Amino acid sequence: MNAAALTRELASAVEAPVLDREGVAPYLLDATEARRLCGCADAVVLAKTADDVARTLAWCYEHDVPPDHARRRQRLREVAEAVEYLVSAEFATGTVLVLDGGLTSA
């Protein structure tokens, strides 16, 4: 599936905004660059709820699309719980929670 088709189909499957390849660059910048780990993405889903994340991951799994640059398949529950925590935690403002299976902690 090409990037345009992926973005279009994903956008029709989730309620959250989906950015195409032109808009994803700011979302690929993080601490992994210092370790020469560069991400790439055909699309970025701007999920606001745990349900957005669950729908996005379910769509990725159904279409055999890796949901992250590490090509690790997270468990839906893991990611949904992390998003739910960030949405509800009053003192976690401005926090980035890295869900990469320990890739950046080594």
Secondary structure, 3 states (H helix, E strand, C coil): CCHHHHHHHHHHHCCCCEECHHHCHHHHCCHHHHHCCCCCCCCEECCCCHHHHHHHHHHHHHCCCCCCCCCCCCCHHHHHHHHHHHHHCCCCCCCCCCCCCCCCCC
